Structures are given as C-alpha cells and as structure tokens.
Amino acid sequence: MSTVLFIFLLILFGPHRSFAGSWRPCTDLVPLDLLSRALPGHGQAFPGVHMVQHKGARGLQLSGTKGDISFPASQLFVNCDFFPEEFSIVVTLKVSHLANKKNEYIFTLVEDNSAQLLLGLRFSQEKLHLLFLGPTGKEYEQGQLWFDTLRKGLLLCDGQAWTSLIGEKQRLDYVEDYQDLHTNSETFDVEVFQIPSVGLFAAMANREARHGSVIYKWDGGRFEPYQNISTTEALAWKYFTVDKKMFLAVADSRGHGEGGQELSAIYKWSPRKLRFLHYQTLETHCARDWEAFQIQGEAFLAVANHRAGDNNHNIDSVIYKWNPGTKAFEVNQTIQTSGAYDWEFFTVGPYYFLVVANTFNGVTTHIDSTIYIWLGGRFQRFQDIKTFGATDWEMFRIGSRVFLAVANSQRLYERGPGVYAINSTIYELDMMTKTFLKFQDIITYSALDWEFFTLGDEKFLVVANSYDGTSYSLNSVIYRWQGYEGFVPIHHLPTIGCRDWEYFTSAEGIYLIYSSAREPLSKVFKLKTY
C-alpha cells in the first residue's frame, strides 16, 4: 500500500459561477459535523463520510465510498455561495492499486449546471496533475507540483517556468562573519552603490589624508580595492545621479594644508575610463554628510556643516541646486544648524521633507533637531524634536505607516561628564495631528547610525553602537519588527567603534557591512536565510 500526502492551496481566478463576475470573500464556514451529515443529500447522512477531530483540528474522512461525492459551494459557505479565491485542502490519500494508464481525480471544481472544469487535481501511477482554467480560458494540464521543504514554498511548473503558489518567504536565520576589509585607516562612513552594467561598489571615507579614501568593487563575492581618491579626513560619501550622470560627493572635514580652506569635492563617473574623476569643488565647514534628492524633476544636494573652526557649531548648512545651464551645483538655500551631523530626505504623499540631526550647540547636546517641509520653493520649519547629540535620522515605512528613527550619541552639558548609554527613539507620523509622535525608545550606546532593511515580509533595524563610556568594543544590535511590540533585539554583532551600517545584496547573497572609526578594519556580514 502506498501513501501520498500533500498540502495544497488553491489559487482561483474568480467566483465559481463566472470568471468575469465580482468576488466577495466567504469566511463563515459551515461546521464540518453538519456538513458531513448534509453531503450530498440535504440533511441525510452520506455513507462513508465522517467528521474526525485531532488536537483541535477537524476534517472529513471519506472511506469505502463508491463513485463521486459532490455538493454546491453554498452548502460549504453559509453566508454566500461563491467559492473563494483562496481555499486550503489537506488530503491524505491511500492507494492500494491503480490500473496502468488510469487517472483518478482527487478534487474538482466545476461551473454550476455544466461540466466545465475550473480546477482539478488528479493522480496517476507516475504523476500528480494540476489542471486549471487560465485567465484567457486556456486549460493548463502539463504541470508539476513541488513543495520546497527548505523554504516552505509550493511551486507549479507549467511546462516553461516554476511559478510560486505559496510564496517563498525569506527569514533571517543567523549572521555570518563573512569578510574582513582591511582599510587604509579608520573609516567613518561606507556608501554602497550599483553602477549599471559595471558592478557593485563600496566607497570608504577614511580618516588619514596621507592614504586618501578607497573605492572597492565587488568581485567574486568579495570587495577588492578599485580606485583611490585623495581626501582630507573624509567623513561621508554620497552616490547620486543627475540626468543619468553618476556622481560621488565626499564630505571632507579638514582644510587642505595648515589653516587651509575646507573644501569638499564632487566626482563624476567616466564611462570611458571606468573611474570617478574630479568634477566640482564646494566650500564646506567640517562637513559631516551629503544628502541628494530630487523635487519635481530638479536635483538638490544638501551638506551638513558641523562647525566653523574648532568652536563655532552654530553655523549655516547649505542646500545646493543643480543648474542645467552651467551643469554645476549652486547655492539655493542656507539653514541655521547646530553641529549638524546628518540630513535625511523623504516624501509623504505629495509633500517633501528634510530632517537635520543637530548634535551640539556649544553648551549642550540636549537640543532640537528639526524637520523641514518644502513650501513655496524652499524648506520651512515643520517640527522640532528634542534630541541628545543626534547623529543620524533613518526614515522607513511599514505598510502605510511612516517612521523616523534618531540615533542619539550622548547626553552632555557644559559641566559634568557625558552619558553614552541613552535612549535612541523611533517616531511615527500621526496623520490626525500631522506630527511625528514618539513610538518606541531603545537603549543604545553612543549610537551613530540606524539602517533599515527587509527580508521577505520581515522588517529590521540595525544600530551602530560605538562607545559606552569605557570601551569601543561593543555589540551592535539587529532588531526585528514585531508589530504591536515594536522592534525587539534578535542578533548581537561584535563591533569596534562602529560608525555606519549599510545593507546590500548581490548574486552571492544578502549582506551587511559596517565601518570602524577606531581600527583600520571594516567587516562584511552575510545574512543567512531559510
């Protein structure tokens, strides 16, 4: 005696009466014990049909029956007589003998008052056949079903390609230490980007001017040095495009030479030389970050100026606008900031926002960071949020919900020691009040960066913990979205002076890379999924 066991989700194209008709879900099922007495004789018990229950699960057991068992959908779905688009069936089939070249149907779905087959499942000695009427009326018969036990996915081959019937959902299993990336010096930022038809790159913002900063290229499943660019204590890179041209902007934090003017540079990708070449120089003041964005087809570039000289943190940061005529970025707007560390641009519906992370005003880190909204051709103040040495904003969406996560680095006043074990906070946009309200506090240790990413249906945040007051060797943490519970910690990753996280994918897998501001060593982690 052989046994076939399968779990099957039927994906239909519409109601059982008409493919063109509207469909409404039928979720109120008739109790199985009543159904077993109602098949198919309208209240009369049907021989060989029994209701069985095991650990809370109930089903119909068919044994010793002769011929077909059929019934209208209305007897199964008591609130409406339409067969639903999704319906689960679990079948255990025991077959003692099957004649050669004979097919037996396990399940069929047909049109009312006709023999038109909508969907059927049948088996022979060698195959399991799935038959269904396609959207154009074509019947598909040559197919195979495959249940992927590793990824928990049910797939159908229609003779040309495998199609997922039950979605394969990637889930994070564990994190593997994948590559040690030895850098020229300590690294303050890493920017991962893809150049079409060329490859995947990572630009490292290195501290020492003597060696400059290095751009790495992904080759054979690893990052390898590709191009060296002269920088002076680079703190950040930003990759962006304007009119299909590809650029890299570096935030240099020191002047060129003793008492020299502080300049940051923009580099343009040369398709002929396959290198980034110097394109434009802009005056900056201990630049910490660049943010590139577009508004109604126009390109902008915002720099976060941290301080002028050694002490003046209350200075203007600048928003530049691309001039198509001169093919250069020109000053468009200045905004007063206090030790600016990061800009984050995002949109909500038709509105454009830009939020700055203000770190220090010369007295305290307990200051306002500000969200600006684009109105009348310029950014105007929208909302102030109290932060503690804010170093990063990360905007992300979960469904229709909009969130902003701030990385708070330290609580510091004019007198007294700094406190580094403090809360970083996630805010959610409240559509009623049109403001961002606190959603969740997470304890962090001089947090310098948040990175949001998704795997399948799951959402994650990883934080860069850099210092706890005594040590730079700390665990940075991956948090998983748990709905009502918010984000909960699931993985702790050993890092040293962690400054920045970037998520990226390649043909070889899914990865996270972090930069170390304390050692000339950055790391790539591989995310193992199941």
C-alpha positions as CSV (number, residue, x, y, z in Angstrom):
1,M,0.0,0.0,0.0
2,S,1.4,3.4,-1.0
3,T,0.5,6.7,0.6
4,V,0.5,10.2,-0.9
5,L,0.4,13.2,1.5
6,F,0.2,16.8,0.2
7,I,-0.8,20.2,1.4
8,F,-2.4,22.3,-1.3
9,L,-3.5,26.0,-1.6
10,L,-6.0,26.5,-4.5
11,I,-5.5,29.9,-6.2
12,L,-8.6,30.6,-8.3
13,F,-9.4,33.4,-10.7
14,G,-12.8,34.4,-9.5
15,P,-16.1,33.0,-8.3
16,H,-17.3,29.5,-9.2
17,R,-20.2,30.8,-11.3
18,S,-18.4,33.2,-13.5
19,F,-14.8,34.3,-14.0
20,A,-15.9,37.8,-15.1
21,G,-18.1,38.4,-12.1
22,S,-17.2,40.3,-8.9
23,W,-16.0,38.3,-5.9
24,R,-16.6,38.8,-2.2
25,P,-14.9,36.7,0.5
26,C,-16.8,33.9,2.2
27,T,-15.1,33.3,5.5
28,D,-18.0,31.9,7.6
29,L,-17.8,28.2,7.0
30,V,-20.5,25.7,8.0
31,P,-19.4,23.4,10.8
32,L,-17.8,20.2,9.5
33,D,-20.1,17.9,11.5
34,L,-23.1,19.5,9.9
35,L,-21.5,19.3,6.5
36,S,-20.8,15.6,7.0
37,R,-24.5,15.0,7.6
38,A,-25.5,17.2,4.6
39,L,-23.4,15.6,1.8
40,P,-24.9,15.3,-0.6
41,G,-28.5,14.5,0.3
42,H,-29.6,17.8,2.0
43,G,-29.8,16.6,5.6
44,Q,-29.4,12.9,5.1
45,A,-26.2,11.3,6.4
46,F,-23.9,10.2,3.5
47,P,-22.4,6.7,3.8
48,G,-18.6,6.7,4.3
49,V,-18.3,10.4,5.3
50,H,-17.3,11.1,8.9
51,M,-16.2,14.1,10.8
52,V,-12.9,13.4,12.7
53,Q,-11.0,15.6,15.2
54,H,-7.4,15.5,16.3
55,K,-5.8,18.1,18.7
56,G,-8.3,20.8,17.8
57,A,-8.2,20.3,14.0
58,R,-11.3,18.9,12.4
59,G,-11.8,17.3,9.0
60,L,-13.9,15.0,6.8
61,Q,-12.9,11.3,6.5
62,L,-14.1,9.6,3.3
63,S,-13.8,5.8,3.4
64,G,-15.3,3.0,1.4
65,T,-17.2,5.4,-0.8
66,K,-18.3,4.4,-4.3
67,G,-18.5,7.0,-7.1
68,D,-18.3,10.7,-6.8
69,I,-19.1,13.0,-3.9
70,S,-20.3,16.4,-5.0
71,F,-22.1,19.3,-3.5
72,P,-22.7,23.0,-4.3
73,A,-20.4,25.6,-2.7
74,S,-23.4,27.1,-1.0
75,Q,-23.5,24.1,1.4
76,L,-19.9,24.8,2.5
77,F,-20.1,28.6,2.7
78,V,-23.2,29.6,4.5
79,N,-23.1,33.3,4.0
80,C,-22.7,33.3,0.3
81,D,-22.5,30.7,-2.5
82,F,-19.3,31.9,-4.2
83,F,-16.2,29.7,-4.0
84,P,-13.4,31.9,-2.6
85,E,-10.2,32.8,-4.3
86,E,-8.1,31.1,-1.7
87,F,-9.0,27.8,-0.1
88,S,-6.9,25.2,1.7
89,I,-7.3,21.5,1.5
90,V,-5.2,18.9,3.3
91,V,-5.5,15.4,1.9
92,T,-4.1,12.0,3.0
93,L,-4.6,9.6,0.1
94,K,-4.1,5.8,0.5
95,V,-3.9,3.9,-2.8
96,S,-3.7,0.2,-2.8
97,H,-3.9,-0.4,-6.6
98,L,-4.2,1.8,-9.7
99,A,-4.6,0.4,-13.2
100,N,-2.0,1.3,-15.7
101,K,-2.7,4.5,-17.7
102,K,-5.6,5.4,-15.5
103,N,-6.1,8.8,-13.9
104,E,-8.1,9.4,-10.7
105,Y,-9.4,12.8,-9.7
106,I,-9.0,13.8,-6.0
107,F,-10.7,17.1,-6.3
108,T,-12.5,19.1,-9.0
109,L,-14.3,22.5,-9.1
110,V,-16.8,22.9,-11.9
111,E,-19.2,25.6,-13.1
112,D,-22.8,25.4,-11.9
113,N,-25.1,23.3,-14.1
114,S,-22.3,22.5,-16.5
115,A,-19.4,20.1,-16.9
116,Q,-16.9,23.0,-17.4
117,L,-13.8,22.2,-15.3
118,L,-12.4,25.2,-13.5
119,L,-9.8,23.4,-11.4
120,G,-8.9,19.8,-10.8
121,L,-6.3,17.7,-9.1
122,R,-5.7,14.2,-10.3
123,F,-3.0,11.5,-10.0
124,S,-1.7,8.6,-11.9
125,Q,0.9,6.0,-11.2
126,E,3.7,8.4,-12.1
127,K,2.5,12.0,-11.7
128,L,0.4,14.4,-9.8
129,H,-1.6,16.6,-12.3
130,L,-2.9,20.1,-11.7
131,L,-5.5,21.3,-14.2
132,F,-6.9,24.8,-14.1
133,L,-8.6,27.2,-16.5
134,G,-6.3,30.2,-17.2
135,P,-7.4,33.8,-17.3
136,T,-7.9,33.6,-21.1
137,G,-9.8,30.3,-20.9
138,K,-6.9,28.1,-21.8
139,E,-6.6,24.9,-19.9
140,Y,-3.2,24.1,-18.4
141,E,-2.5,20.4,-17.8
142,Q,1.2,19.8,-18.3
143,G,2.4,20.7,-14.8
144,Q,4.3,19.5,-11.8
145,L,3.9,20.5,-8.2
146,W,6.9,20.8,-6.0
147,F,6.9,21.5,-2.3
148,D,10.2,23.1,-1.2
149,T,10.7,21.9,2.3
150,L,13.6,24.2,2.9
151,R,11.9,27.4,2.0
152,K,8.3,26.2,2.7
153,G,7.1,27.1,-0.7
154,L,4.7,25.3,-3.1
155,L,5.6,25.8,-6.8
156,L,3.9,24.9,-10.0
157,C,5.7,24.2,-13.3
158,D,3.5,24.9,-16.3
159,G,6.0,23.4,-18.7
160,Q,8.0,26.5,-19.1
161,A,8.8,28.0,-15.7
162,W,8.2,27.5,-12.0
163,T,5.5,29.7,-10.5
164,S,5.1,30.2,-6.8
165,L,1.7,29.2,-5.5
166,I,2.5,29.6,-1.8
167,G,5.1,32.4,-1.5
168,E,8.6,31.5,-0.5
169,K,9.3,33.9,2.4
170,Q,12.9,34.6,3.3
171,R,13.5,34.6,7.0
172,L,16.7,35.7,8.8
173,D,18.4,32.7,10.5
174,Y,21.8,33.9,11.6
175,V,24.6,36.3,10.7
176,E,27.9,35.0,9.4
177,D,31.2,36.9,9.7
178,Y,32.0,37.0,6.0
179,Q,34.9,39.3,5.1
180,D,37.5,41.4,6.9
181,L,38.0,44.5,4.9
182,H,41.4,46.0,5.8
183,T,41.3,49.7,5.1
184,N,43.9,52.5,4.7
185,S,42.9,53.9,8.1
186,E,39.9,54.2,10.3
187,T,36.7,54.5,8.4
188,F,33.9,57.0,9.2
189,D,31.4,56.0,6.6
190,V,30.7,53.5,3.8
191,E,28.5,54.1,0.8
192,V,27.4,51.0,-1.2
193,F,26.0,51.6,-4.7
194,Q,25.5,49.9,-8.1
195,I,26.7,51.3,-11.4
196,P,24.6,49.7,-14.2
197,S,26.5,47.3,-16.4
198,V,29.6,47.8,-14.3
199,G,29.1,46.4,-10.9
200,L,28.7,46.9,-7.1
201,F,30.9,49.3,-5.3
202,A,31.6,50.5,-1.7
203,A,33.2,53.9,-1.1
204,M,35.0,54.1,2.2
205,A,35.5,57.5,4.0
206,N,39.0,57.1,5.5
207,R,40.4,59.4,8.2
208,E,44.1,59.7,7.1
209,A,44.8,62.2,4.3
210,R,48.1,60.5,3.6
211,H,46.5,57.5,2.0
212,G,43.2,59.0,0.9
213,S,40.0,57.1,0.7
214,V,39.4,53.9,-1.3
215,I,36.5,52.7,-3.5
216,Y,36.1,48.9,-3.5
217,K,34.4,46.8,-6.2
218,W,32.6,43.6,-5.5
219,D,34.5,40.8,-7.4
220,G,34.0,37.1,-6.9
221,G,31.9,37.5,-3.8
222,R,34.3,39.9,-2.1
223,F,35.2,43.6,-2.0
224,E,38.5,44.4,-3.7
225,P,40.3,47.8,-4.0
226,Y,39.3,49.5,-7.2
227,Q,40.2,53.3,-7.0
228,N,42.0,55.6,-4.6
229,I,40.8,59.2,-4.2
230,S,42.6,61.9,-2.3
231,T,40.6,63.1,0.7
232,T,41.3,65.0,4.0
233,E,39.7,63.2,6.9
234,A,36.7,62.2,4.9
235,L,33.6,61.6,7.0
236,A,31.0,60.6,4.4
237,W,30.3,59.7,0.8
238,K,27.1,60.1,-1.2
239,Y,26.3,58.5,-4.6
240,F,23.6,60.0,-6.7
241,T,22.6,60.6,-10.3
242,V,21.6,63.7,-12.3
243,D,20.3,63.4,-15.8
244,K,21.7,59.8,-16.0
245,K,25.1,61.0,-15.0
246,M,26.6,59.3,-11.9
247,F,28.3,61.3,-9.1
248,L,30.1,60.7,-5.8
249,A,30.2,63.6,-3.3
250,V,32.7,63.4,-0.4
251,A,32.4,65.3,2.9
252,D,35.9,66.4,3.9
253,S,36.2,67.7,7.4
254,R,39.7,69.3,7.4
255,G,41.3,72.0,5.3
256,H,44.0,71.4,2.8
257,G,47.2,72.3,4.5
258,E,47.8,74.3,7.6
259,G,44.9,76.8,8.1
260,G,43.7,76.0,4.7
261,Q,40.2,76.4,3.3
262,E,37.9,73.5,3.9
263,L,36.7,72.1,0.6
264,S,34.6,69.1,-0.3
265,A,34.5,67.6,-3.8
266,I,32.1,66.0,-6.2
267,Y,33.4,63.3,-8.6
268,K,31.7,62.2,-11.8
269,W,31.8,58.6,-13.2
270,S,33.6,58.3,-16.6
271,P,32.1,55.5,-18.7
272,R,35.2,55.6,-20.9
273,K,37.9,55.4,-18.2
274,L,35.7,53.5,-15.7
275,R,36.8,55.8,-12.9
276,F,35.4,58.7,-10.9
277,L,37.0,62.0,-12.0
278,H,37.0,65.3,-10.1
279,Y,34.0,67.4,-11.2
280,Q,33.3,70.3,-8.8
281,T,34.6,71.7,-5.5
282,L,32.4,73.3,-2.9
283,E,33.4,75.2,0.3
284,T,32.2,73.4,3.4
285,H,32.8,73.6,7.2
286,C,33.8,70.3,8.8
287,A,31.3,68.6,6.5
288,R,29.6,65.5,8.1
289,D,27.1,64.4,5.5
290,W,25.7,64.9,2.0
291,E,22.1,64.2,1.0
292,A,21.0,64.1,-2.6
293,F,17.4,64.3,-3.7
294,Q,15.0,65.5,-6.4
295,I,11.9,67.7,-6.1
296,Q,9.6,68.0,-9.1
297,G,12.4,67.0,-11.5
298,E,15.0,69.3,-10.1
299,A,18.2,68.0,-8.4
300,F,19.4,69.2,-5.0
301,L,22.4,68.4,-2.7
302,A,22.4,69.3,1.0
303,V,25.6,69.4,3.1
304,A,25.6,69.1,6.9
305,N,28.2,71.7,8.1
306,H,29.3,70.6,11.6
307,R,31.3,73.6,12.8
308,A,33.4,76.6,11.7
309,G,36.9,76.4,13.2
310,D,37.1,74.5,16.4
311,N,34.4,76.0,18.5
312,N,31.5,77.6,16.4
313,H,28.9,74.9,16.0
314,N,26.0,77.3,15.3
315,I,26.5,77.9,11.5
316,D,24.6,77.5,8.3
317,S,24.3,74.3,6.4
318,V,23.7,74.7,2.7
319,I,21.3,73.3,0.1
320,Y,22.6,73.4,-3.4
321,K,20.6,73.1,-6.6
322,W,21.7,71.7,-9.9
323,N,21.9,74.3,-12.7
324,P,21.2,72.6,-16.0
325,G,22.8,75.6,-17.8
326,T,26.1,75.7,-16.0
327,K,25.9,71.9,-15.2
328,A,27.0,72.7,-11.7
329,F,25.5,72.8,-8.2
330,E,24.8,76.3,-6.9
331,V,23.7,77.7,-3.5
332,N,19.9,77.6,-3.3
333,Q,19.2,78.0,0.5
334,T,21.0,78.2,3.8
335,I,19.6,76.8,7.0
336,Q,20.9,77.6,10.6
337,T,22.1,74.3,12.2
338,S,23.9,73.4,15.4
339,G,26.7,70.9,15.0
340,A,24.8,69.3,12.0
341,Y,25.7,65.6,11.6
342,D,23.1,64.2,9.1
343,W,20.4,65.1,6.6
344,E,17.6,62.8,5.7
345,F,15.2,63.5,2.8
346,F,11.8,61.7,2.5
347,T,8.4,62.1,1.0
348,V,4.9,61.5,2.4
349,G,2.2,61.7,-0.3
350,P,2.8,64.9,-2.3
351,Y,4.9,66.5,0.5
352,Y,8.7,66.7,0.6
353,F,10.6,66.7,3.9
354,L,14.2,67.2,5.0
355,V,15.2,66.5,8.6
356,V,18.6,67.5,10.2
357,A,20.4,65.8,13.1
358,N,21.7,68.6,15.3
359,T,24.4,67.4,17.7
360,F,25.8,70.2,19.8
361,N,25.3,74.0,20.2
362,G,28.5,74.7,22.1
363,V,26.9,74.2,25.5
364,T,24.8,71.0,25.4
365,T,23.8,68.1,23.2
366,H,20.2,68.4,24.5
367,I,18.9,70.5,21.6
368,D,16.3,70.5,18.9
369,S,16.7,68.6,15.7
370,T,14.3,69.9,13.1
371,I,12.1,68.6,10.3
372,Y,11.6,70.9,7.4
373,I,8.9,70.8,4.7
374,W,9.1,72.1,1.1
375,L,6.7,75.0,0.7
376,G,6.8,77.9,-1.8
377,G,10.0,76.8,-3.4
378,R,12.1,76.4,-0.2
379,F,12.3,74.4,3.0
380,Q,10.4,75.8,6.0
381,R,10.3,74.6,9.6
382,F,7.7,71.9,10.2
383,Q,8.5,70.3,13.6
384,D,11.2,70.4,16.3
385,I,12.2,67.3,18.2
386,K,14.3,67.2,21.3
387,T,17.4,65.0,20.7
388,F,20.6,64.2,22.6
389,G,23.6,64.6,20.3
390,A,21.7,63.4,17.3
391,T,23.9,61.8,14.7
392,D,21.6,60.1,12.2
393,W,18.0,60.0,11.1
394,E,16.5,57.0,9.3
395,M,13.1,57.2,7.6
396,F,11.3,54.0,6.8
397,R,7.8,52.7,6.0
398,I,6.0,49.6,7.3
399,G,2.8,49.2,5.3
400,S,1.2,52.6,5.2
401,R,2.9,53.8,8.4
402,V,5.8,56.3,8.3
403,F,8.6,56.2,10.9
404,L,11.7,58.2,11.7
405,A,14.4,56.8,13.9
406,V,17.0,59.0,15.5
407,A,20.4,57.9,16.8
408,N,21.3,59.8,20.0
409,S,25.0,59.7,20.7
410,Q,25.4,61.3,24.2
411,R,23.9,63.4,26.9
412,L,26.4,66.2,27.6
413,Y,26.1,69.6,29.4
414,E,28.6,72.3,29.8
415,R,29.7,70.9,33.1
416,G,29.8,67.2,34.0
417,P,30.7,64.0,32.2
418,G,29.0,62.8,29.1
419,V,26.5,59.9,29.4
420,Y,26.6,57.5,26.5
421,A,24.0,54.8,27.5
422,I,20.9,56.7,26.5
423,N,17.7,56.1,24.5
424,S,17.5,56.4,20.8
425,T,13.9,56.9,19.7
426,I,11.6,55.9,16.9
427,Y,8.9,58.3,16.0
428,E,5.7,57.7,13.9
429,L,3.8,60.1,11.8
430,D,0.4,60.7,13.2
431,M,-2.0,61.5,10.4
432,M,-4.5,63.2,12.7
433,T,-2.1,65.7,14.3
434,K,0.2,65.8,11.3
435,T,3.2,65.5,13.6
436,F,5.7,62.8,14.5
437,L,5.0,61.2,17.9
438,K,7.2,59.0,20.0
439,F,6.6,55.3,19.2
440,Q,9.5,53.5,20.9
441,D,12.6,54.1,23.0
442,I,15.6,51.8,22.5
443,I,18.6,51.8,24.8
444,T,21.8,52.5,22.7
445,Y,25.4,53.3,23.4
446,S,26.6,56.4,21.6
447,A,24.6,55.4,18.6
448,L,25.9,56.8,15.3
449,D,23.7,55.2,12.7
450,W,20.5,53.3,12.0
451,E,19.9,51.1,8.9
452,F,16.5,49.7,8.0
453,F,16.1,46.7,5.7
454,T,13.7,44.0,4.8
455,L,14.0,40.2,4.2
456,G,10.9,38.7,2.7
457,D,8.0,40.0,4.8
458,E,10.2,40.8,7.8
459,K,11.4,44.3,8.7
460,F,14.7,45.0,10.6
461,L,16.7,47.9,12.1
462,V,20.4,47.6,12.9
463,V,22.1,50.2,15.2
464,A,25.7,51.2,15.2
465,N,26.7,51.3,18.9
466,S,30.1,53.0,19.2
467,Y,31.0,53.7,22.8
468,D,29.7,53.0,26.3
469,G,32.0,55.4,28.3
470,T,34.8,52.9,28.8
471,S,35.1,50.8,25.7
472,Y,34.6,50.9,21.9
473,S,34.3,47.1,21.7
474,L,30.5,46.8,21.8
475,N,27.7,44.7,20.3
476,S,25.7,46.4,17.7
477,V,22.2,45.0,17.5
478,I,19.8,43.9,14.9
479,Y,16.1,44.5,15.8
480,R,13.1,42.8,14.2
481,W,9.7,44.4,13.8
482,Q,7.1,42.6,15.9
483,G,4.1,44.8,15.2
484,Y,2.5,45.9,18.5
485,E,5.7,45.1,20.4
486,G,7.7,47.4,18.1
487,F,11.3,46.4,17.4
488,V,12.8,43.6,19.5
489,P,16.5,42.6,19.6
490,I,17.3,39.3,17.8
491,H,21.1,39.4,16.9
492,H,24.1,41.0,18.7
493,L,27.1,41.6,16.4
494,P,30.5,42.3,17.9
495,T,31.8,45.6,16.5
496,I,34.7,48.1,17.4
497,G,33.9,51.8,17.2
498,C,31.0,51.1,14.8
499,R,30.2,54.2,12.8
500,D,28.0,53.2,9.9
501,W,25.9,50.2,8.6
502,E,24.9,49.5,5.0
503,Y,22.7,46.7,3.7
504,F,23.2,45.4,0.2
505,T,22.5,42.3,-2.0
506,S,24.5,40.6,-4.7
507,A,24.2,37.4,-6.8
508,E,26.0,35.6,-3.9
509,G,23.7,36.6,-1.1
510,I,22.5,39.3,1.3
511,Y,24.9,41.3,3.4
512,L,25.5,44.0,6.0
513,I,28.8,46.0,6.1
514,Y,30.0,48.2,8.9
515,S,32.7,50.8,9.1
516,S,35.0,51.1,12.2
517,A,36.1,54.6,13.3
518,R,38.6,53.1,15.8
519,E,40.5,50.5,13.7
520,P,41.6,50.2,10.0
521,L,39.3,47.2,9.7
522,S,35.7,47.1,8.5
523,K,33.6,43.9,8.3
524,V,31.1,42.4,5.9
525,F,28.5,40.1,7.5
526,K,26.4,37.6,5.4
527,L,22.8,37.2,6.4
528,K,21.8,33.5,6.3
529,T,18.2,32.9,5.5
530,Y,15.9,29.9,5.5
